[in-house]
Amino acid sequence: MPRDGRRVSKADVVVGIQWGDEGKGRIVDLYAKDYDVVARFGGGDNAGHSIVVGDTELALRIVPSGVLNERVELFVGGGTVVSLSGFLEELGRLAERGIDVSRVKVSDRAHVVFPYHAAADRASERARGAGAIGTTGRGIGPAYVDKTARQGILFADLADRDALVEKLRANLARHSGSFDGEGVPDENAFIDATLAAANRVLPHVVDGVAFIHDRLGADKRVLIEGAQGSLLDVGYGTYPYVTSSHTIAGGACIGLGVGPTAIGNVIGVVKAYCTRVGAGPLPSELLDDRGERLRKQGGEYGTVTGRPRRCGWFDAVAARYAVRLNGLSSAAITKLDVLAGFERLGIVTGYRIAGKSVGFSSAGVPGLELEIEEMPGWNEAIGACRRIDELPEAARRYVRRIEELLGVPVPMVSVGREREQLAQ
């Protein structure tokens, strides 16, 4: 990542600027070697990040994507909501691969996701019927609701056994109705299991604010990893079809407890086309064989849910909106290789309603019309390209047109799944 040569105690942020699944994990994995800490600031195990390095393939849900870089500390910030069982299972899988999981720390300000949250999530989706949002059903939203209602349980609470038991009993009673059709768990068994899990998790719990500021104060380089995508942000995404946390770069300050002056570069990750899981607007969606072809060639199935992703052309209106939200300094384009073989490619360059130009806030409005710019495709495989100027002419033109539409530099393009398959 370009620097001006000064050693500064600042953190750089990597965020997705679409509806998630942009390939943030592989970009964070690549950059992590140049940092001392990789920190995640929001979301829970509803976010799946995939990393492929040689024969090693990881699907991460909670642990930051710098895990394959042995010297890097891994930090799960206070803005996250984390399942104890999910966290322990992920640590176990990593340990089985020989990875030192003692490097993984969780902020004492993070909130715990419990089975009653997952039950409430599923019950809410059932109640919505045809209007279901399409959540992962892992309890992320209800955990954030408890946090806002001041009824949540912090990782800090795991250290006080008696107080924890009292809070668990109260919350289990409060959420008992959420288990409709699933069966309310036995209270004593639930408490015993939670206490056992807490004992295993506590060695990873730290004073989160002190942790991150100690590193910044020691001039350590911090890479901040976002989850989901900017267009799923609870405040600025396609509401109500959004996640339950702030996914834009500004959320990094809240999720880690740092001020905006701590942030240096903001790198956006954008797929060469658009995808979305679940319900909600996707203006450029292709409901024909081209959309199905994108899905198959791109392996567009959710890392966490396995659900097929909806696919469409690159939407520059949505992307420019996300560039503004995040204050991007640069962007990386992923999955360019998936577009090989298409005779013509489309880019959405404008929205209109009744002939009048409108912005991204109209993405879900009935009667929306798209302005689509067509560009020639290419047939050549590009997986071996390591420089952008080695790409076929049509691919280079496509990349430069996206760069022009975004209004920020695009110094990097991924041309395959593996870590080294990048053209710069």
N, C-alpha and C positions, 0 to 999 in steps of 0.2 A: 504494500500500500504506500502511495507516495507520501513523503514527509519533507519538511523544509530544513531538516537537519537539527532542529532544536530538540532537546529532551524536555518534554513537557508532561506534567502530571494530569493528563487528560485521558478520557475513555472514548473509544470509537464504538459506534452502534451499527449493527446489521439488522435490517428489517425487511420484511416482504412488502411489496407495494401492490399486491393484487388480493385475491381472496384466500391466501394461504397456499401451501404446497409449491412454493416457488423454487425450492431448492436451497433454502437458507443454510441448512445443515452442512452441505458440502462446501459452501463458501466460508462458513465459520471454521470448519475443519481445516481448510486450506490456509486461512489467515492466522489460525491459532498459534502456529509456530513462532510468530513474531510478537507474541504477547505473553504475559505472566499469569493472567487470570482471564478465564472466560466465565461470564456471569449472565444468568438468565433472569429477566425482570418480571415476567407475567405469565398468566395462563397456568395450565396444569397438564395432566397426562392425556388431555384431548389433543395435544400437539405432537405430531410425529415427525422427527427429523431423521433422514436416511444418510448414511455415509458409506461409500464404497472405496476401499483402498486395497488394491490387489485382490487377494482372495478373501479379504475381511469385509463383511457387510454388517453394519449395525443399524438397527431401528431404535432410536432413542425417543423417549416420551417425556422424561423429566430432567435427566442429567444433561448438562450443556454439551454441545457438539464438539468441544475441544478435547474430548476424552482420550483420543488416540495419540495426543501429544503428551508424552510422559512427564514433562517438567511443569505443565500448566496446572494451576489450581482451578478447581471447578466450583462455582458458587451459584446456589439457587436462592434468589433474592426474596425479600419480604413481600413483594407484590404477587407472588405465586400462591396457588392453592395446591397442596400435595397430598396424595393418598399414601398413608403409611405402608400399606401392603404393596401398592404399586412401586413405591420408592425402593422398598427392600427387595422386591423381585428383580427390579432393574439392576440394583447393585449386585445382586447375586449372579445374574447373567454376565455382567461385566467382569466380576471376579473370576468366574469360570474361564474366561478368556485370558486370564493373567493380568488384568488391568488393576492397578493400585487404586481401589475405591476410597481409601482413607483421604484422598485429595478432595473428595466431594463434601462440600459443606452446605448447610441449609440455614438461612436466616431464622433467628428466633421470632421474627415478625411475620413469617409465612404462616398461612392458615392450613389446618388439616382438613382433608376431604374424608368423610366417613361413609359407610354403607348407606346410612339414611339419606345422605345427600344424593347418592346415585339413584336410590329408590324414588326420591322426590323428582329427580330429573326425568326419569322414565314415566312417572305418573303424569307429569306436566305435559309431556309429549303426547301421551295417550289422550289426555283431556282436550288438546288442541285439534285432534282429529286431522282433517284435511289441511288445516292451517299449521301443522307441526313445523317447527323451525328446522329440524334435522340435526339436533345435538348428538353428541357421541354417547349420551346417556351415562357419563362417568361422574356426574355430580358437580361439575365445575360451577355452573350457574347457581345452584342452591347454596354452595359453599360461599360464593361471593355475596349472596343475599344474607346469609348468616353474618358475614363479616360486616356488612353495612348496617345490619340490625343490632350489631354489638352482642351477638349471641355465639360467635365463632370461637373456636379453640385454636390458640396459637401453638407453634412448636415450642415456645417458651413454657407453655402450660404443661408440657410432658414431663417436666422435671419435678413437679409438685404432685405426688401421687394422690394424696387425699383430696386436694382441690380438683384434680383432674377427674377423679371418680364422681365427685359431686356434679361437675359440669356434664359429664357423659350421661349420667342418669337423667338430668334435666333435659338435655337435648334429645335423648332417645324418646322420652315421653312426649316432647313437643312435636317430634317428627313421626310419631307412631302411625298417624293416618297416611303417611306416604307409602307405607308398605302394602297398600291395598292390593290383594291378589298375590302378593309375594311372601307373606308370612312375616310377622314381626320377630326379629331375632331374640333369643333368650338373653335377658339383660346381663346376667352374671357371666355367661360365656362371652358376650360382646365386650364387657369390661375387661375380663381376663385376657382376651386376645389383644385388646388395645394396649393394656399395660405391658404385655410381653413385647409387642412391636415397639412401644415407646422406649423400652430399655435398649433395644437394638439400634434405634435411630439416634438416641441422645448423643452418642459420641460424634455425630456429624453436625450437631446443632451449635451455632456460634452466635455471638452478638453481631447481627448483620450489619448494622450501621458502623460499628467499630471495625469490622472486618474489611469492608470496602474502602473506608477512609484511611485505614492504616496502610493499605496497599497504594492508594493514590498518593498519600503523604510520603511514602518511601519511593516515589517515582516509578512505581510498577506500571506496566502497560496493561490496560484492561480492555477486553473486547466484550461488548454487551450484545447478547443474542436475543432477538425478538421471537415471539411465537405467533402462530397463525399469520394473518396478513392485515395490512392497513385498512382494507375495505371491510374487514370484520370488526373494526374497533367499535366498542360499545357506544361511544359518543359520536363518531364521525363516519361510521360504516353504513351499510345498507340496512339501517334499523327498520324493523326489529330482527331482521335476519342477520344477527351479529353474534359474536362471542360475548363473554361477560366481563371482559377486562379491556384496558387500553393497550392496543397493540402497536400504536404509532411511536415514533422515537421519543416524543415527550413523556410517554409512559415509563421510559427507562429511569427518569429522574425520580418519579414516584415509587416505582417498583424496587429501586435500590437504595433510596434515601440519599441521593446526591443532588446538588444544584445544577442548573443548566450550564454554568460556567465550567463544569467538569467535562462536558461533551466536546469532543473534537470533530472528527469526521462522522458523517452519517451515510452509510452505504445501503442503497436499495437493491434488493434482489427481485428480478422480474423475469417471468417465464416468457419465451418467445411467442407464446399464444396464451389464451386465457383458460383457466379451469375453475370449477367451484364444486364443493361437496354440499349436498343438501339443498334446501329451498332458498329462495331469494333471487333478486335480479342478477342476470348475467346477459346483458344486452347483446353481446356478440355471439351468443350460443348458436352452434350449428346443429340442427336437428336432422341432418341428413347423413349420407355416407361419409362426408368429409369429417364430421364430428366423431363418428365411430372410428374412422381411420386415425384421427389424432389420439383417441383414447387407447387404441391398440398399440400404435407405434410408440406412444409415450408411456405406456404402462400406467395409465391414469386411474389408479385405484388407491383409496385412502390407506396411509401407513398405519393408522390406528384402527379404523373401522373396516377397511377392505371394500368399502362402497365404491362403485364406479363414479368417477368425476364427470361432471358436465364439461364439455369442451367447446371452445369457440376461437375466433380470430383474436389477434392482439387488439386490445381496446386502449387507444392512446388517450381518450377522454378520461377514462378511469385512472390511467397511470399518471397523467399530468396532475390530477387532483391529489393523488397520493404523494407525488413529488412535493407539492406545496405543503401538505400536512406534515411531512417529515423534514423538510428543509434539506433535501438530499445534496450531498457534495459529489456523489458519483453513483453509478449503477452497474450491476453485473447482470447480463442476460444469460439465462439457463435454457437448456433443452433445445438449442438451435438445431441440433442434429435430427430431432424428431420431424422437422419440416421437410427433410429431404424426400424428393419424389412427388411433391405437389407441383402441378403445372403452374397454378396461380395461387398466390397468397393474398389474404385480405388484411387490411389494417383499418380499424374504426377510427376515423379522424374527427368526427363530429356527431352531435345529437341534434335532432330537430323535432319539434311538435307543431303541427299545423304550419309547417314551413318556416317557423321561427327557431333560430339557434338557441339551444339550452345547454346547461351544464350538467355535471355528474349527479347533482341532487335530483334530477329528473329520471334517473336510471330505471326506476320501477314504475314510472307513470304510463298508463295506457296510451296508446297512440304514438309512442316513441318511434322515430325513424332514424336510421343510421346512415351516416355518410361513410362509405367504405372505399378506400383507395386500394386498388389492386396492383400487385407487383409480381414480376415473374419469379417462379420457383427455380429449384436446381435439383439435379438427379444425383450428383456426386456425393459419396460418403465423405463426411468431414471429421470423423473421429480421430484421425491422425494429425490434424492441423494444430499447431501450437502458436501460431501467429495469426492475427486477424487478417493480415494481408495475404495469407496462404489460402483463405477461404475462396470458394468460387465467387466470381464477380457478382452474381445475383444474391448470394448470401451476404457479401460485404455491403451491397447496396441496402439490403434489408436491415442489417445491423445499424448502418449509418442513418437510415431513415428513422428508426426507433430512437436513436440518440438525438436526432434533431427534434423529434416530437417531445421527448422527455425534457430537453433543455439542460441536461447535465452530461458530463463525460461518461462514456461506456468503455472503460479500459480492458474489460474482460468478458469473454463469452465462453460458456461451457459447451462442449461438443461431444459429450458422452457422460456416463454415470461415474466413471472412476476419477479419483482425486486429480490425477495428472492430465485429464482430458479437458484442458482449458486453452483457449487461444487468447493471447494478449497483444 
